[in-house]
Amino acid sequence: MKFTINHTDANSKARAGVIDTDRGQILTPIFMPVGTQGTVKSVNQTELAERIKAQIILANTYHIYLRPGTSVINNAGGIHQFINWDKPMLTDSGGFQVFSLNEIRKINEQGVEFRSYLDGSKHFFSPESVMDIQRQIGADIMMAFDECTPYPCDYNYAKNSMGLTHRWLKRCIDRFDSTEDLYGKKQALFPIVQGSTFKDLRIESANFIAEQGREGNAIGGLSVGEPAEMMYEMTELVCDILPKDKPRYLMGVGTPENILECIALGIDMFDCVLPTRNARHGFIFTSQGIINIKNEKWKNDFSPLDDVFTPQYSKAYLKHLIKCNEFLGASIASIQNLSFYLWLVGEAREHIIAGDFISWKKSTLEVINRRL
């Protein structure tokens, strides 16, 4: 994997770059739609590639491991073959899912024992097994196994958790470097910065992760309930330490405003379930502002949902579909929201290149944050 920075913004830390993988290029900054179980909910792969213009999507190691299982993925020839997606993919480590199940898991130095949410069966994730699982899945970018601390979090817990994450990272790197890429394509490993919202821990973790010299780096443990300003403070602090010549991935973020603010701080990659989850509940992002399609005001509004992304469907029609819980409603709304997100980061890239990113960001936020 190779990362090239094409342009930097003179008035912020924003940059426009290109990530080259064996399965194609990713233009940054980029938003990655989340396909937890090998599918971006309500959207098929043709629409993802051709309408939404997604350049990379995610799958979740924890969920894919439990169902359909790595043997099925391996027999299919990897996740790309299994889901019919020929562009890059990233898998998270499953750590966030495992650690969120605090009533049915046990953590120790070796790893995590947990029970399946499907049938209660016992399983064990170690740094080594998580690397092996992601190898078998065949992701182009694999995430290190870490512990994601909650917010708020006690300082000592955050410090001990960060230490465990660092020790696990060393084991992830050893396993990754001693195993082969599968399915004929190169795979990359991204470490994850932790440390909750404590400056000294974030600095320590960022320095440790930077020293590992991997192809890219991620920032975890943010957007978990802390105030937005605190998230921005931690993000800026870490971005100032992580290598400038490697892509920076802020995990699980976030709203359109979060994304634009964090691009200005030096982040290159984002993911979040928010656009598709909100879509299924009728919360729509448009080029003119935010719509709650469930409101009665849209019942007889036959204007396009969005002139840019979904001009063929009216607001009244989408309201009807969402109210009836029709699958098509979730699909149209998800296509709209994801198209908006990909458009937003694409426009950010163009304005970084043009040199007017900060003024564009200000005027754009005024429009897209409006409640219609």
N, C-alpha and C positions, 0 to 999 in steps of 0.2 A: 504494500500500500504506500502511496506517495501523496504528500500534501504540498500544494503550491499556493502561495498567497499572491494574488494578482494585483490587488489594490488595498490600500489602507486609508481610512478616513482621517483627514487632517484635524477634525474637531472632536473626535471621540476615539475609542479604541476598536471601533468596528473594522472588520476586514472582509474582503471578498476573495474566496479561494476556490480551489478545485481539489477534491480527493479522487485519486485514481485507484480503482480496484480492478481485479481481473474480470469483474462483471460489468464494468462501465464506470463512467465519471459521475461524481456528485458535486454539483455546484453549491458552494456555501456562501452565506448562511443557508441552512436547510432545515425544514421541518420533516420529521419522519412519522408517518401514520403508524399507529399501533395495531398490530395484528396478533393479539395475544395467543390465540390458538391456531395460528396459521391462516387467519383470515381477518381482514379489516372489517369490522362488523357492518353488514348491510351493503357492502361494496364489492363488486367482483374485480378480478385482476385487470381486465380490459379497461374498465372505467378508471381504475387506479392509475394505469400507465398513460392512457390516451386522453382522458378528460381532466383528471385531477393533476396529472403530470408528476406523480410521485416518482422520486429518483431512488429512494431506499425506504424499506419498511422494516418493522420490528416483528419478532416473535418472542414468546416467553418460554424460557428453558423449563421452568417449573411445570407449566401447563402442558407443554409438548412432551415432556418426560412422562407425565402421568397418563396422558391421552393425546395421540394414539400410541405413544411409546417410541423409544429410539430405534427399536428393531424394525418397526414399520417404516420409519423415515429412512433408515439405512437401506432397507430392501428397495425403497422407491428410488434410491440414488441421491438422497439428500433432500432438504426442505424445498429447494428451488424446483426440483422435479416434481415433488409431491404436490405443491400448490400451483404449479405452472406460472412461475415468476422468474424472469431471467435477469432482473436487475439486482443490485446489492441488497443484502439483508443484514440486520444486526440482531443478536440475541442478548437479552439481559441474563444475568446469572441465575435468576430465580430467588436471589437473596431477599428482595423486598417482600415477595409473596410468602416465603418461608417465615420470615421474622414477623410478619403481620399476623401470623397464626399463633400468637403467643400462648394460647391455651392448649395447643396440640403439638408443641415442639420443645426440644431440649437442646441447648447450646453447650458445647464444650470445646476444648482446644482443637480437637480432631475435626469437628464439623457440627452438623445439626441433624438430630433425629426428629422426624416429624411424621404425622399421620396424614394420609391422603384425605382431602375434603370430599373425594368421590365415594370412597368405600371404607375409610378408616384404617386402611392397611399401613404398616410401618415402612418408612423409607429413611435413608441416610444420605445427606449431601456432604461431601468434603470438598476442599478446593480441587483436589485431583479428579474426583468423579464429575464435578461440574465442568471441568475442562474437557474431559472425555465425552460427556453428553453433548457439549456444544460443538466439538469436533464432528460427532456423528450427525448432528443436525445439519451442519455444513454452513453455518453463518459466515459471512465475509468479515464481520466484526464481532468478536466475542468479548463479553464483559467478565472481569475478575469477580470472584466470589467475595462478598463483603457483608458486613452487618450495617443495616440502615437504622440509625438511632431515631427515636420518636422526638417530637417537640411538644411540650418542653422536655428537657432532658437534664438530669443531674450531671455536674461537671465530671465527677469521678467515673460515672457510668460511660459518659462520652469518651473520656480518655482511655479507659480500658477497652472499650469497643473499638476505638481507632487502632489501638495496639494490636488487637486481634485481627482486624482487617488488614493491617500491614503484614503481619506474620502469614496470614492466609494468602496474601498477594505473592509473597516470595514462593510459596508452594505452588500457586497457580502458574507463575512464570516458569518454575522448574518443570512442571508437567507439560506446559505448552511447548517449551523449547525442546523437550525430549520426545515429542510426538510429531507425527506427520500431518500435513494438510490432507484433507479428504476431498474426493470428487474432482481432483485435478485443478482446484482453484486455491490461491493463497488466502490464508486466514490471518487476521490481526487480533491482538489482545489489547484491550484498553483497561488500565487500572482505574480505580475510583477514589477520589479524595473524600474523606469523611471528616468528622470533628464537630458536628452539630453547629451551634451558633457561637462557639467560643473562638475568638480570634487566634489565640496562641495555638490551639489545636488545629485549626484550619491551616495556619502557616506551617506547622510541623508536618501535617499530612501532605500538603501541596509540595513541600520540598522533598519529602520521601518519594512521592509518586513521580515527580520530575526526574529524580535520580535514576529511575528504573529504565529510562530511555526507550519506552515503547512507542509504537507508531501513532498513538493518539492517547488522550487522557479525558477522563470524565469527572464530573462533580456530582456527588450524590448527597442524600440527606437534606436536601432543600425542597421547598414547595411541599412541606409536610405539615403545614399549619402555622408556620412562623409569619410575622408581618412581612409584607412585600419589601419594605425598606431594609429589613434585616437580610432578606434573601439577596437583595442587590449588593449590600455591603459585603457579605461573605463571597459572593460571586466575583466582585471586583478584586477583593483581596487575593483570591486564589488565581484569578486570571493574570495578575501581575507577577505571579511566581511560576506558573506552568510555562513550558517552552513556547515561544512565539511561533516556532516553525512546525508545530504539531496541532492537529485539530482539537478543539475543546468542546466537550459534549456536556450540556447541563441537563441532567436526567429529570424527566417528569414535569417539565415546564413548557407551557402553561397557558395563560391567557394571551391574547394578541398583544396587550400592553406589556406583559412580562417579557414576551419574546423580543419586542423592539427595544425595550430598555436593556435587556441582557446582550443583544447584538452590539449595542453601543459600548458595553463593558468588555467585549472581546470574545463572546461565545459564538461558535460556528454551527453547532448541531443541537436540535431540540426534539423532544417527543412528548406526547401527552395524549391521554384518552379523552380529554375534554371536548374536542370538536365532534367526535362521534357520539359520546355519551350525551352531551347537550343536545345534539341533533335529535336523538331518539325521544327527548322530552320536549321538543318543540322550541328550543332556544337556538335561534339562527343568527349566524354572523353574516353580514352582507357588506358590500362595498359602500353602502350608504349609512350603515349603523346596525344596531342589534334589534332583532324582532323576537317577541314571544308570540309564536304563531297560534298559541291557544287562546289568545285574547279575542273577544267578540268583534273587535274593530276590524278584523281581517275577513269576517264571514262573507262579505260581499265585495271584497277588494279583488278585482280580477286583473290587476296589474302584475307584471312579472315578479316572481320572488326576488330575482336579482337580474338586472339587465346584462351583467357581465358573465355570470356563471350558469344560471339556470333560467334563461329568458322564456323557455318553453312551458314553464309551469307557473300558475298564478298563486298568489298568497292564499286566496280562498280555497283552491284545490288542495294545497298542502295542509291547510288547517283541517279540512274535511278528512284527509287521509290520517293525519296524526290523531284526530279525535276518535276515529274508527279503529285505531291501532292496526292499520294496514301496513304490511311490510314495505310497500312501495313508498309510504310516507317517510319511514326511517331511512330508506335508500336515498330518496331525493334530498332529504335534509342533510344526510351524511356527506353526499357528494358536494352539496353547497358549502358546508362548513370546511371540509378538507380542501376544496378548491380555493376557498378564501385564504386558508392558512398557507397553502403553497404559493398563491399569488402574493401574499404579504411578504414572505421571505424573499421571493423573487424580485419584488419591487425594492425591498431593502438593499439587495445586492446591486441592482441597477443604480440606485442613488448613492451607494458607497462609491461605485465606479465613477459616477458623474460628479462627485464631490459635494453634494448638497444633502447628505444623509440626515443631518441633525434638523435642518429646517423642514425637510420632508417628513421626518418622524413626528415632529410637533403638529404639523397641519393634518397629517393622516390620523393621529390619535384623536384629534378633535372631531373627526368625521366618524371613525369606526366605533368610538365609544358612546355615540349617541343612542339613546333608546327611542326607537321609532314607534 
